Amino acid sequence: MNKMIQQLVRPIQSWLKKEKKTYQLGIAGLPNHLNALLPHRLYMVFAMKGLARDSIFFEAIQRNLKTGTVVAISDAKPEQVLKSLVLHNVMLDDEVTQKHLNIFSLPTDFVELVKKFGIKAILNELESYHLPPQSLCLLEGAEKLFQLQDRELLREQLKTLSRWFRERGHCGVLLCEPLPDETQQLPVLAETWRGELAGMAELVEENQRQFLWKVEFWRTEDGVALGHDYPLLLNESGYLALDAFRPYFKYEENEKVAHDSEWVIATQIAVQDESWLPPHWTTVANYEAILEKCQTLHTATVILHANRDQIQELAKTIYLLRKQCGKALKILVREGKHALRYHYELLLLRVGANLVVSQNPSFSRLASAIESLRGQLFQRSLPADLEGVLTAAMNSDISGYVAVPQFIEHARVSIAKSRELGLSQALIQLPLLPHIPILDALQVCVLSRSGDIVTAHRNQIYLFLFACRPSDIAGVLSRVFKQPVDSLFSGEIRGIDDLTMLEMVADLEQQLRADPAVDYTELLQKQRENKAVANQTTPAPAENPTPTSPTRQFAMLQHIFEPASSSAVNKELPKMMTKARPIDLTLRSENRKKQADLKIEQGGQ
């Protein structure tokens, strides 16, 4: 029986093995897993134009022609491309070459065409050639595809490319010029383009012959290879190879290939409301168990529950996880019944969390959040002083009205502490209208959140808001003042950066020296006591009051969502690529005595 099953299964296994193609990058001496190019994946390599980049481009063509169809798109002239292929031992009149090789050249106005018609135009043109599944597509000069100035558009363009290769089953390699902007180096790009690429590396020139192959990450069938540097040498024949005479990380000893990228470990509280969990998910009791479970993990996903009462313990756990497991570990924090405040969320992201998600979304949304982190590497620098960051995130117990000297001292301390965390705060100066007494304005200002304080001096109200984003100031003002703000004040002066806030505090301190401020603490306390007595003497309402009809402040709104219809495809788009024209080349070798008439027919035959 077993023999019969094996006979039935063997043809299927051999067919699957035959169908699964693995291409090679073609740098001699590199570990196999760093040379591997897989179908459905998109890789990006940064390299300056020159012989070294030519070696990567043309060696990838030469090594993969027998594996499957190779599409070579270059920004060089067609004649130069064909001559370079011959120099790299690609026999253009060979039957395999004529069957599997397609060569394209980009026009001089390619950048303008991409701006006008978008990346989808070149993808549609590639599809018109009916490429076989699992083809290898090499694009030299790929930086011309992207709008580098617009970060959001850049991300969308890369998503479009990645989705196309994934859905069509092709393997793509983008060869780009290194970006001059220091803010867009490999670690930043890996953060910005997380999840869209299967690999990212840079070829750094040290001198004319020596190079450094810097691997940021490289996804393989077994997991993710994390960044190491490999010395390369450009030999006299124009080929790149590993330079064995210079020190480098050997795969067997040092290279980390993670096999845990599909694992998910969660605290029980984080998923306690879920009726079902996938079989590859593991739950543990608490933060300590998470640390123990993740000792040997590198690319797994960790889900931690958030509790305001345990925020410092949670922050310390995240920090230790990140230090212990490295930058490829994905750490999600799931909020409980109450949403985390802005400064707590910022703290968790600062100490190593990738993402904070709410408790309300369904399990499918949580799964989507986990999927969005696939391939992401944590690139923010961890704080050297964890305790200092924790102190900066913990707001003081002071709130409400304080005297001017105490206000000045508290504001300065909070501004200094916030720098460690990058926390946004606000200092607002509100000049009173002539007929509004200071005491009346202070009475209608109700501050309940720790760290938010108010004071008054020279017919001005000063409000310090702890952990307040600039976009939230208007909403906060409308909530803390129980009367419309424009009925109390003639305007407002906002300080939202450290320098402006410190200048406003210094100005207030200078006014205080010239004109001592009044302390309204006792007056406000006496008014609160009088109000409490008045409320006790107020007669109780009737037992059965006549119900009043509720009045709506706003009319009922009809929610209409009507996405714009897609525009018709312009069938008269100009060609985004030029097919390499036939030229005559002489191939000389001991075994060839006659001249070969070399042609690349229309359609890549």
BAKE-471663 format. One record per residue (C-alpha): residue number from 1; x, y, z; residue in three letters. Coordinates in Angstrom, 2 decimals, always signed. Each point is the difference from the previous one (the first is absolute). Example, Ala and Ser with C-alpha at 12.3 -4.5 7.8 and 13.67 -1.06 7.14 Angstrom:
2
1,+12.30,-4.50,+7.80,ALA
2,+1.37,+3.44,-0.66,SER
END
This chain:
605
1,+0.00,+0.00,+0.00,MET
2,+2.79,+2.41,+0.98,ASN
3,+1.84,-0.87,-3.20,LYS
4,-3.07,+0.84,-2.06,MET
5,-0.41,+3.36,+1.78,ILE
6,+3.65,+0.82,-0.65,GLN
7,-0.43,-0.79,-3.68,GLN
8,-2.95,+2.39,-0.17,LEU
9,+1.67,+2.77,+2.01,VAL
10,+3.43,-0.12,-1.69,ARG
11,-1.15,+1.49,-3.35,PRO
12,-1.78,+2.82,+1.82,ILE
13,+3.08,+0.75,+2.10,GLN
14,+2.27,+0.00,-3.03,SER
15,-2.44,+2.27,-1.86,TRP
16,-0.08,+2.45,+2.92,LEU
17,+3.77,-0.07,+0.21,LYS
18,+0.28,+0.61,-3.72,LYS
19,-2.48,+2.86,+0.09,GLU
20,+1.68,+1.78,+2.91,LYS
21,+2.77,+2.15,-1.44,LYS
22,+2.83,+1.63,+1.92,THR
23,+2.12,+2.59,-1.76,TYR
24,+3.49,+1.16,+0.95,GLN
25,+1.33,+3.52,+0.50,LEU
26,+3.37,-1.10,-1.35,GLY
27,+2.61,+1.33,+2.47,ILE
28,+2.56,-2.79,+0.27,ALA
29,+0.86,-1.12,+3.51,GLY
30,-3.00,+1.50,+1.81,LEU
31,-1.95,-2.43,+2.20,PRO
32,-2.70,-1.77,-2.00,ASN
33,-2.85,+1.52,+1.99,HIS
34,+1.24,+3.53,-0.84,LEU
35,+0.31,-0.84,-3.68,ASN
36,-3.50,-1.51,-0.24,ALA
37,-2.80,+1.85,-1.84,LEU
38,-3.47,-1.47,+0.51,LEU
39,-3.18,+0.30,-2.12,PRO
40,-2.80,+2.27,+1.24,HIS
41,+2.65,+2.23,+1.64,ARG
42,+1.47,+3.44,-0.65,LEU
43,+3.60,+0.87,+0.90,TYR
44,+1.79,+3.35,-0.02,MET
45,+3.74,+0.58,-0.45,VAL
46,+1.66,+3.42,+0.23,PHE
47,+3.19,+0.36,-2.07,ALA
48,+1.81,+2.76,-1.85,MET
49,+0.23,-0.27,-3.79,LYS
50,+3.18,-1.68,-1.11,GLY
51,+1.68,-3.34,-0.60,LEU
52,-1.06,-1.41,+3.37,ALA
53,-3.69,+0.65,-0.59,ARG
54,+0.34,-1.32,-3.55,ASP
55,+1.41,-3.20,+1.45,SER
56,-3.10,-0.49,+2.20,ILE
57,-2.38,+0.77,-2.87,PHE
58,+1.59,-2.08,-2.75,PHE
59,+1.13,-2.89,+2.18,GLU
60,-3.59,-0.35,+1.25,ALA
61,-1.08,-0.26,-3.64,ILE
62,+2.71,-2.51,-0.94,GLN
63,-0.53,-2.28,+3.01,ARG
64,-3.79,-0.22,-0.26,ASN
65,-0.69,-0.51,-3.70,LEU
66,-0.20,-3.78,+0.41,LYS
67,-2.31,+0.35,+3.03,THR
68,-2.77,+1.98,-1.67,GLY
69,-0.99,+3.13,-1.89,THR
70,+2.16,+3.04,+0.77,VAL
71,-1.24,+3.52,-0.70,VAL
72,+2.85,+2.53,-0.02,ALA
73,-0.98,+3.68,+0.03,ILE
74,+2.89,+2.46,-0.17,SER
75,+0.34,+3.77,-0.17,ASP
76,+3.03,-0.41,-2.29,ALA
77,-0.16,+0.02,-3.81,LYS
78,-1.04,-3.31,-1.61,PRO
79,+3.32,-0.38,-1.80,GLU
80,+1.93,+0.38,+3.26,GLN
81,-2.23,-2.58,+1.72,VAL
82,+0.56,-2.61,-2.71,LEU
83,+3.76,+0.52,-0.08,LYS
84,+0.18,-0.30,+3.79,SER
85,-1.93,-3.26,-0.17,LEU
86,+2.59,-1.44,-2.39,VAL
87,+2.81,+1.10,+2.33,LEU
88,-1.73,-1.90,+2.81,HIS
89,-0.12,-3.22,-2.07,ASN
90,-3.65,+0.19,-1.05,VAL
91,-0.20,-1.63,-3.43,MET
92,-2.71,+1.98,-1.72,LEU
93,-0.39,-2.52,-2.83,ASP
94,-0.44,-2.87,+2.46,ASP
95,-3.38,-1.76,-0.11,GLU
96,-0.56,+0.34,+3.78,VAL
97,+0.86,+3.71,-0.09,THR
98,-2.34,+0.72,-2.89,GLN
99,-2.78,-1.89,+1.76,LYS
100,+0.37,+1.45,+3.51,HIS
101,+1.52,+3.49,-0.31,LEU
102,-1.95,+3.24,-0.44,ASN
103,+1.96,+3.25,-0.11,ILE
104,-1.52,+3.45,+0.31,PHE
105,+1.48,+3.48,+0.07,SER
106,-1.56,+2.99,+1.72,LEU
107,-0.57,+3.14,-2.12,PRO
108,+1.67,+3.26,+0.95,THR
109,-3.33,+1.52,+1.11,ASP
110,-0.89,-2.98,+2.21,PHE
111,-0.23,+2.10,+3.18,VAL
112,-2.54,+2.35,-1.60,GLU
113,-2.01,-2.96,-1.30,LEU
114,-0.18,-1.55,+3.47,VAL
115,-1.12,+3.32,+1.50,LYS
116,-2.70,+0.29,-2.65,LYS
117,-1.33,-3.57,-0.19,PHE
118,+1.18,-1.61,+3.24,GLY
119,+1.79,-3.24,+0.78,ILE
120,-2.95,-2.09,-1.12,LYS
121,+0.70,+1.00,-3.62,ALA
122,+3.34,-1.81,-0.09,ILE
123,-1.54,-3.01,+1.77,LEU
124,-2.82,-0.13,-2.55,ASN
125,+2.55,+0.12,-2.79,GLU
126,+1.93,-2.91,+1.52,LEU
127,-3.22,-1.97,+0.23,GLU
128,-0.61,+0.54,-3.71,SER
129,+3.01,-2.23,-0.69,TYR
130,-1.71,-2.91,+1.84,HIS
131,+2.97,-0.92,+2.15,LEU
132,-0.01,-3.56,+1.36,PRO
133,-0.69,-0.39,+3.74,PRO
134,+2.96,+0.33,+2.34,GLN
135,+2.05,+2.12,-2.39,SER
136,+2.98,+1.96,+1.28,LEU
137,-0.27,+3.75,-0.62,CYS
138,+3.16,+2.11,+0.40,LEU
139,-0.43,+3.78,-0.13,LEU
140,+3.11,+2.16,-0.16,GLU
141,-0.47,+3.69,+0.82,GLY
142,-3.10,-0.78,+2.07,ALA
143,+0.27,+3.30,+1.91,GLU
144,-1.65,+1.59,-3.06,LYS
145,-3.22,-1.77,+0.94,LEU
146,-0.48,+1.79,+3.30,PHE
147,-0.96,+3.47,+1.17,GLN
148,+2.59,+0.31,+2.77,LEU
149,-1.21,+3.40,+1.21,GLN
150,-3.49,-1.26,+0.92,ASP
151,+0.36,-2.66,+2.70,ARG
152,-3.66,-1.07,-0.08,GLU
153,-0.04,-0.31,-3.79,LEU
154,+3.31,-1.87,+0.19,LEU
155,-1.55,-2.56,+2.34,ARG
156,-3.03,-0.45,-2.26,GLU
157,+2.21,-0.46,-3.08,GLN
158,+2.00,-2.70,+1.76,LEU
159,-3.22,-1.70,+1.15,LYS
160,-1.21,-0.09,-3.61,THR
161,+3.23,-1.61,-1.18,LEU
162,+0.10,-2.50,+2.85,SER
163,-3.63,-1.01,-0.50,ARG
164,+0.56,-0.53,-3.74,TRP
165,+2.98,-2.32,+0.50,PHE
166,-1.78,-1.87,+2.79,ARG
167,-3.20,-0.57,-1.97,GLU
168,+1.71,-0.89,-3.32,ARG
169,+2.54,-2.29,+1.66,GLY
170,+3.02,+1.79,-1.47,HIS
171,+3.23,+0.84,+1.80,CYS
172,+1.13,+3.61,-0.23,GLY
173,+3.40,+1.61,+0.66,VAL
174,+0.19,+3.80,+0.03,LEU
175,+3.49,+1.44,-0.51,LEU
176,+0.01,+3.60,+1.24,CYS
177,+2.45,+2.83,+0.41,GLU
178,+0.76,+0.64,+3.72,PRO
179,-2.19,+2.80,+1.29,LEU
180,+1.94,+3.18,+0.87,PRO
181,-2.32,+0.99,+2.85,ASP
182,+1.42,-1.27,+3.30,GLU
183,-3.53,-0.41,+1.37,THR
184,-0.67,-2.68,-2.61,GLN
185,+2.84,-2.42,+0.70,GLN
186,-0.57,-3.73,+0.35,LEU
187,-1.32,-0.13,+3.60,PRO
188,-2.46,+2.83,-0.69,VAL
189,-1.12,-1.56,-3.29,LEU
190,-0.45,-3.39,+1.66,ALA
191,-2.29,+1.72,+2.50,GLU
192,-1.90,+1.99,-2.63,THR
193,-0.44,-2.86,-2.49,TRP
194,-0.58,-2.75,+2.52,ARG
195,-1.92,-2.97,-1.24,GLY
196,+0.32,+0.92,-3.68,GLU
197,+3.48,-1.42,-0.66,LEU
198,+1.44,-3.48,+0.45,ALA
199,+3.55,+1.31,+0.15,GLY
200,+2.00,+3.21,+0.13,MET
201,+3.77,+0.40,-0.44,ALA
202,+2.52,+2.64,-1.04,GLU
203,+3.27,-0.28,-1.92,LEU
204,+2.38,+2.53,+1.55,VAL
205,+3.18,+0.89,-1.91,GLU
206,+3.13,+0.20,+2.16,GLU
207,+2.42,+0.40,-2.93,ASN
208,+0.04,-0.93,-3.69,GLN
209,+0.25,-3.74,+0.69,ARG
210,-1.20,-0.50,+3.57,GLN
211,-3.65,+0.20,+1.00,PHE
212,-2.22,-0.75,+2.98,LEU
213,-3.25,-1.92,-0.36,TRP
214,-2.23,+1.35,+2.81,LYS
215,-3.03,-2.23,+0.59,VAL
216,-2.82,+1.70,+1.90,GLU
217,-2.29,-3.03,-0.24,PHE
218,-0.48,-2.84,-2.48,TRP
219,-3.00,-2.32,+0.13,ARG
220,+0.58,-3.64,-0.94,THR
221,-2.06,-3.19,+0.04,GLU
222,+1.22,-0.74,+3.52,ASP
223,-0.46,+3.41,+1.56,GLY
224,+1.59,+3.45,-0.02,VAL
225,+3.75,+0.62,-0.18,ALA
226,+0.83,+3.08,+2.03,LEU
227,+2.59,+2.60,-0.86,GLY
228,+3.68,-0.77,-0.27,HIS
229,+2.74,+1.48,-2.19,ASP
230,+1.93,-2.06,-2.55,TYR
231,+3.20,+1.23,-1.73,PRO
232,-0.08,-0.39,-3.79,LEU
233,+2.76,+0.25,-2.60,LEU
234,-0.40,+1.06,-3.64,LEU
235,+2.49,-2.13,-1.91,ASN
236,+1.79,+0.89,-3.25,GLU
237,-2.71,-1.72,-2.05,SER
238,-2.70,+2.26,+1.46,GLY
239,-1.64,-2.55,+2.32,TYR
240,-0.99,+0.59,+3.62,LEU
241,+0.94,-2.70,+2.49,ALA
242,+0.40,-0.39,+3.74,LEU
243,+3.42,+1.23,+1.15,ASP
244,+1.18,-2.89,+2.17,ALA
245,+3.15,+1.87,+1.06,PHE
246,-2.00,+2.54,+2.00,ARG
247,-1.91,-0.90,+3.20,PRO
248,-3.71,-0.67,-0.32,TYR
249,-2.84,-1.77,+1.82,PHE
250,-0.18,-3.67,-0.84,LYS
251,-3.48,-1.38,-0.33,TYR
252,+0.59,-3.14,+2.09,GLU
253,+1.35,+1.95,+2.96,GLU
254,-1.57,+3.42,+0.08,ASN
255,-2.77,+0.46,-2.51,GLU
256,-3.46,+0.12,+1.57,LYS
257,-2.71,-1.56,-2.14,VAL
258,-3.29,+0.18,+1.82,ALA
259,-2.40,-2.93,-0.20,HIS
260,-2.68,+1.48,+2.29,ASP
261,-1.53,+2.69,-2.22,SER
262,-3.44,-1.66,+0.09,GLU
263,-0.13,-0.44,+3.79,TRP
264,-2.30,+2.17,+2.11,VAL
265,+0.33,+0.12,+3.79,ILE
266,-2.64,+1.94,+1.95,ALA
267,-0.87,+0.61,+3.63,THR
268,-3.28,-1.61,+1.01,GLN
269,-1.63,+3.33,+0.88,ILE
270,+0.83,+1.41,-3.45,ALA
271,-2.12,-2.69,-1.74,VAL
272,-2.43,-0.98,+2.76,GLN
273,-3.05,+1.16,-1.99,ASP
274,+0.87,-2.05,-3.09,GLU
275,-2.02,-3.20,-0.50,SER
276,+2.61,-1.54,-2.31,TRP
277,+3.74,+0.31,-0.55,LEU
278,+2.09,-1.44,-2.86,PRO
279,+1.98,-3.15,+0.87,PRO
280,+3.38,+1.79,-0.36,HIS
281,-0.97,+2.50,+2.73,TRP
282,+1.23,-0.54,+3.56,THR
283,-1.35,+1.68,+3.12,THR
284,+1.89,+0.59,+3.24,VAL
285,-1.12,+1.25,+3.40,ALA
286,+1.85,+3.29,+0.45,ASN
287,+2.90,+2.26,-0.97,TYR
288,+2.59,-2.17,+1.76,GLU
289,-1.12,-3.05,-1.98,ALA
290,+0.30,+2.00,-3.23,ILE
291,+3.63,+0.84,+0.76,LEU
292,+0.78,-3.63,+0.73,GLU
293,-1.83,-1.28,-3.09,LYS
294,+1.76,+2.40,-2.36,CYS
295,+3.59,-0.63,+1.11,GLN
296,+0.98,-1.70,-3.28,THR
297,-2.41,+1.76,-2.40,LEU
298,+0.98,+2.61,-2.59,HIS
299,-2.84,+0.70,-2.49,THR
300,-3.12,-1.22,+1.82,ALA
301,-2.97,+2.23,+0.90,THR
302,-0.74,+0.82,+3.64,VAL
303,-3.36,+1.39,+1.17,ILE
304,-0.08,+1.63,+3.43,LEU
305,-3.02,+1.30,+1.89,HIS
306,+0.01,+3.62,+1.17,ALA
307,-1.10,+0.99,+3.47,ASN
308,+0.32,+3.55,+1.32,ARG
309,+0.83,-1.35,+3.47,ASP
310,+2.92,-2.03,-1.42,GLN
311,+1.32,+2.46,-2.55,ILE
312,+3.55,+0.10,+1.43,GLN
313,+0.19,-3.79,+0.22,GLU
314,-1.25,-0.24,-3.61,LEU
315,+2.58,+2.55,-1.20,ALA
316,+2.82,-1.88,+1.74,LYS
317,-1.17,-3.29,-1.56,THR
318,-0.03,+1.51,-3.50,ILE
319,+3.44,+1.51,+0.54,TYR
320,+1.47,-3.32,+1.16,LEU
321,-1.63,-1.88,-2.88,LEU
322,+1.47,+2.38,-2.54,ARG
323,+3.47,-0.15,+1.57,LYS
324,-0.18,-3.78,+0.32,GLN
325,-1.49,-1.00,-3.38,CYS
326,+1.15,+2.73,-2.39,GLY
327,-1.64,+2.30,-2.50,LYS
328,-1.85,-2.68,-2.04,ALA
329,-2.35,-0.98,+2.86,LEU
330,-3.48,+1.49,-0.50,LYS
331,-1.53,+1.38,+3.22,ILE
332,-3.68,+0.97,+0.04,LEU
333,-1.73,+1.55,+3.01,VAL
334,-3.75,-0.57,+0.20,ARG
335,-1.98,+2.50,+2.04,GLU
336,-2.46,-1.11,+2.64,GLY
337,-3.43,+1.48,+0.72,LYS
338,+1.50,+3.46,+0.28,HIS
339,+2.10,+1.53,-2.76,ALA
340,+3.56,+0.94,+0.85,LEU
341,+0.74,+3.67,+0.35,ARG
342,+2.27,+1.66,-2.49,TYR
343,+3.08,+0.12,+2.25,HIS
344,-0.34,-3.66,+0.97,TYR
345,-0.31,-1.07,-3.63,GLU
346,+3.03,+2.10,-0.90,LEU
347,+1.94,-1.57,+2.87,LEU
348,-0.70,-3.55,-1.20,LEU
349,+1.05,+0.84,-3.56,LEU
350,+3.13,+1.70,+1.31,ARG
351,+1.17,-3.04,+1.99,VAL
352,-0.45,-2.50,-2.85,GLY
353,-3.63,-0.71,-0.96,ALA
354,-0.86,-0.10,-3.71,ASN
355,-3.70,+0.77,+0.28,LEU
356,-2.78,+0.76,+2.49,VAL
357,-3.43,-1.36,-0.99,VAL
358,-3.38,+0.46,+1.64,SER
359,-2.04,-2.74,+1.64,GLN
360,-3.13,+0.68,-2.05,ASN
361,+0.98,-1.22,-3.52,PRO
362,-0.94,-3.54,-0.92,SER
363,+2.50,-2.84,-0.09,PHE
364,+0.31,+0.37,-3.76,SER
365,+1.11,+3.62,+0.45,ARG
366,+2.55,-1.12,+2.58,LEU
367,+1.29,-2.60,-2.47,ALA
368,+0.27,+2.74,-2.65,SER
369,+2.04,+2.13,+2.40,ALA
370,+2.36,-2.92,+0.56,ILE
371,+0.30,-0.56,-3.75,GLU
372,+0.82,+3.68,-0.55,SER
373,+3.12,-0.45,+2.14,LEU
374,+1.32,-2.92,-2.01,ARG
375,+3.55,+0.72,-1.11,GLY
376,+0.25,+3.09,+2.20,GLN
377,+3.17,+0.73,+1.94,LEU
378,-0.14,+2.25,+3.05,PHE
379,+2.31,+2.92,-0.80,GLN
380,-0.62,+2.54,+2.75,ARG
381,+2.91,+0.27,+2.40,SER
382,-0.72,-1.29,+3.49,LEU
383,+0.54,+2.43,+2.90,PRO
384,+3.25,-0.47,+1.90,ALA
385,-1.73,+0.96,+3.26,ASP
386,-3.28,-1.88,+0.38,LEU
387,-0.76,+1.53,+3.38,GLU
388,+0.39,+3.49,-1.42,GLY
389,-2.54,-0.74,-2.74,VAL
390,-2.42,-1.50,+2.52,LEU
391,+0.30,+3.10,+2.18,THR
392,-0.64,+2.27,-2.98,ALA
393,-3.20,-1.88,-0.86,ALA
394,-1.44,+0.06,+3.49,MET
395,-1.93,+3.24,+0.48,ASN
396,+0.03,+1.72,+3.38,SER
397,-2.89,-0.16,+2.46,ASP
398,-0.59,+3.76,-0.24,ILE
399,-3.07,+1.20,-1.90,SER
400,-2.30,+3.00,-0.05,GLY
401,+0.85,+3.47,+1.27,TYR
402,+3.48,+0.76,+1.40,VAL
403,+1.68,+3.26,+0.93,ALA
404,+2.21,+1.66,-2.61,VAL
405,+3.39,-1.00,+1.52,PRO
406,-1.09,-3.64,+0.24,GLN
407,-1.33,+0.18,-3.58,PHE
408,+3.38,+1.23,-1.29,ILE
409,+1.93,-2.70,+1.82,GLU
410,-2.33,-2.81,-1.11,HIS
411,+0.03,+1.11,-3.65,ALA
412,+3.80,+0.09,-0.15,ARG
413,+0.37,-3.44,+1.57,VAL
414,-2.59,-1.54,-2.35,SER
415,+1.59,+1.55,-3.10,ILE
416,+3.43,-1.33,+0.99,ALA
417,-1.33,-3.51,+0.69,LYS
418,-1.99,-0.18,-3.25,SER
419,+3.13,+0.26,-2.16,ARG
420,+1.08,-3.52,+0.93,GLU
421,-3.28,-1.40,-1.30,LEU
422,-0.75,+2.42,-2.84,GLY
423,-3.29,+0.89,+1.70,LEU
424,-2.15,+2.84,-1.35,SER
425,-1.23,+2.52,+2.58,GLN
426,-1.68,+3.39,-0.21,ALA
427,+0.12,+3.31,+1.85,LEU
428,-2.91,+2.31,-0.83,ILE
429,-0.36,+3.67,+0.95,GLN
430,-3.59,+1.27,-0.05,LEU
431,-0.67,+3.79,+0.37,PRO
432,-3.33,+0.62,+1.73,LEU
433,-2.72,+2.20,-1.42,LEU
434,-0.25,+3.33,+1.93,PRO
435,-3.29,-0.89,+1.75,HIS
436,+1.09,-3.50,+1.13,ILE
437,+1.52,-0.18,+3.52,PRO
438,+2.97,-2.35,+0.49,ILE
439,-1.78,-1.90,+2.76,LEU
440,-3.02,-0.72,-2.21,ASP
441,+2.24,-1.38,-2.76,ALA
442,+1.87,-2.22,+2.46,LEU
443,-3.27,-1.33,+1.40,GLN
444,-1.19,-1.25,-3.40,VAL
445,+3.38,-1.66,-0.73,CYS
446,-0.26,-3.62,+1.17,VAL
447,+3.20,-2.07,-0.32,LEU
448,-0.23,-3.62,+1.11,SER
449,+3.01,-1.58,-1.73,ARG
450,+3.26,-0.23,+1.94,SER
451,+2.65,+2.34,-1.34,GLY
452,-2.45,+2.59,-1.40,ASP
453,+0.27,+3.27,+1.95,ILE
454,-1.32,+3.57,-0.26,VAL
455,+0.97,+3.35,+1.54,THR
456,-0.78,+3.70,-0.52,ALA
457,+1.94,+3.27,-0.08,HIS
458,-0.63,+3.50,-1.39,ARG
459,-3.41,-0.80,-1.45,ASN
460,+1.44,-3.06,-1.77,GLN
461,-0.79,-3.66,+0.49,ILE
462,+2.92,-2.43,-0.49,TYR
463,-0.75,-3.64,-0.73,LEU
464,+2.61,-2.79,-0.12,PHE
465,-1.19,-3.25,-1.63,LEU
466,+2.11,-3.10,+0.63,PHE
467,+0.33,-2.50,-2.90,ALA
468,-2.20,+1.95,-2.39,CYS
469,+0.43,-0.11,-3.76,ARG
470,-0.35,+3.32,-1.87,PRO
471,-2.99,-1.39,-1.92,SER
472,-1.83,-0.71,+3.28,ASP
473,+0.31,+3.48,+1.57,ILE
474,-3.27,+1.42,-1.36,ALA
475,-1.99,-3.01,+1.23,GLY
476,+1.65,+0.13,+3.43,VAL
477,-0.80,+3.71,+0.42,LEU
478,-3.67,-0.58,-0.82,SER
479,-0.16,-2.78,+2.61,ARG
480,+1.85,+1.57,+2.93,VAL
481,-1.87,+3.33,-0.18,PHE
482,-3.68,-0.39,+0.84,LYS
483,-0.86,+3.10,-2.02,GLN
484,+0.85,+0.73,-3.64,PRO
485,+3.64,+1.06,-0.24,VAL
486,-0.74,+3.00,-2.22,ASP
487,-2.42,+1.33,+2.66,SER
488,+2.85,+0.14,+2.54,LEU
489,+3.13,+0.92,-1.92,PHE
490,+0.98,+2.43,-2.72,SER
491,+2.46,-2.41,-1.58,GLY
492,+2.72,-2.54,+0.79,GLU
493,+3.76,-0.45,-0.28,ILE
494,+1.18,-3.58,-0.40,ARG
495,+3.39,-1.42,+0.87,GLY
496,+0.38,-3.48,-1.46,ILE
497,+3.78,-0.40,-0.19,ASP
498,+2.57,+0.04,+2.79,ASP
499,+1.63,+3.29,-1.00,LEU
500,-3.27,+1.95,-0.22,THR
501,-1.33,-1.44,+3.27,MET
502,+3.22,+0.85,+1.86,LEU
503,-0.10,+3.56,-1.39,GLU
504,-3.61,+0.38,+1.22,MET
505,+0.97,-1.32,+3.45,VAL
506,+2.98,+2.40,+0.18,ALA
507,-2.27,+2.92,-0.98,ASP
508,-2.50,-0.96,+2.72,LEU
509,+2.84,-0.21,+2.54,GLU
510,+1.23,+3.46,-0.99,GLN
511,-3.54,+1.41,+0.45,GLN
512,-0.13,-1.64,+3.42,LEU
513,+3.12,+1.86,+1.15,ARG
514,-1.47,+3.35,-1.03,ALA
515,-3.55,-0.69,+1.20,ASP
516,-0.57,-2.71,+2.66,PRO
517,-2.91,-2.26,-0.89,ALA
518,-3.13,-0.64,+2.02,VAL
519,-0.47,-3.52,+1.34,ASP
520,-3.63,-1.01,-0.63,TYR
521,+0.22,-3.33,+1.83,THR
522,-2.00,+1.06,+3.10,GLU
523,-2.59,+1.94,-1.99,LEU
524,-0.66,-2.95,-2.29,LEU
525,-0.23,-2.35,+2.96,GLN
526,-2.48,+2.29,+1.77,LYS
527,-2.17,+0.24,-3.13,GLN
528,-0.02,-3.81,-0.34,ARG
529,-1.13,-0.29,+3.64,GLU
530,-2.76,+2.58,-0.49,ASN
531,-1.20,-1.83,-3.08,LYS
532,-0.11,-3.30,+1.88,ALA
533,-2.12,+1.59,+2.80,VAL
534,-2.35,+1.54,-2.56,ALA
535,-0.51,-3.38,-1.66,ASN
536,-0.96,-1.59,+3.35,GLN
537,-2.72,+2.62,+0.65,THR
538,-1.50,-0.29,-3.47,THR
539,-3.50,-1.63,+0.20,PRO
540,-0.26,-3.51,-1.38,ALA
541,-1.72,-0.37,-3.40,PRO
542,-3.57,-1.29,-0.24,ALA
543,-0.40,-3.77,+0.22,GLU
544,-1.70,-0.27,-3.39,ASN
545,+1.29,+2.82,-2.13,PRO
546,-1.61,+0.49,-3.36,THR
547,+2.34,-1.51,-2.59,PRO
548,+1.23,+2.47,-2.54,THR
549,+0.53,-0.88,-3.61,SER
550,+3.71,-0.40,-0.78,PRO
551,+1.37,+2.64,-2.35,THR
552,+2.60,-0.89,-2.56,ARG
553,+2.96,+2.31,-0.28,GLN
554,+0.72,-1.24,-3.52,PHE
555,-2.12,-1.24,-2.83,ALA
556,+0.21,-3.68,-0.86,MET
557,+2.69,-0.50,-2.61,LEU
558,-0.26,-2.43,-2.85,GLN
559,+3.30,-1.78,-0.47,HIS
560,+0.72,-0.31,-3.70,ILE
561,+3.01,-1.79,-1.36,PHE
562,+0.36,+0.01,-3.79,GLU
563,+3.50,-0.73,-1.27,PRO
564,+0.94,+1.50,-3.30,ALA
565,-0.27,-2.37,-2.95,SER
566,+3.29,-1.08,-1.56,SER
567,+0.95,+1.82,-3.14,SER
568,+0.14,-1.80,-3.31,ALA
569,+3.36,-1.43,-1.07,VAL
570,+1.73,+2.08,-2.65,ASN
571,+0.85,-2.51,-2.70,LYS
572,+2.22,+2.49,-1.79,GLU
573,+2.61,+0.25,+2.76,LEU
574,+3.51,+0.60,-1.34,PRO
575,+2.42,-2.91,+0.32,LYS
576,+1.63,-0.04,+3.43,MET
577,+2.77,-2.31,-1.20,MET
578,+1.90,-0.58,-3.22,THR
579,+0.71,-3.49,-1.23,LYS
580,+3.71,-0.44,-0.70,ALA
581,+0.58,+0.24,-3.76,ARG
582,+2.04,-2.67,-1.84,PRO
583,+3.68,+0.78,-0.45,ILE
584,+2.94,-1.95,-1.45,ASP
585,+2.66,-1.25,+2.39,LEU
586,+3.00,-2.24,-0.62,THR
587,+0.39,-2.81,+2.49,LEU
588,+3.52,-1.38,+0.02,ARG
589,+1.02,-3.25,+1.64,SER
590,+1.99,-3.09,-0.82,GLU
591,-3.14,-1.95,-0.82,ASN
592,-1.58,+2.73,-2.20,ARG
593,+1.50,+0.68,-3.42,LYS
594,-2.73,+1.89,-1.68,LYS
595,-1.77,+3.22,+0.78,GLN
596,-3.37,-0.34,+1.68,ALA
597,-2.81,+2.19,-1.20,ASP
598,-1.50,+0.96,+3.36,LEU
599,-3.55,+1.23,+0.29,LYS
600,-2.47,+0.40,+2.78,ILE
601,-3.39,-0.30,-1.67,GLU
602,-2.97,+2.12,+0.96,GLN
603,-1.69,-1.50,+3.07,GLY
604,+3.20,-1.36,+1.59,GLY
605,+0.36,-3.16,-2.10,GLN
END
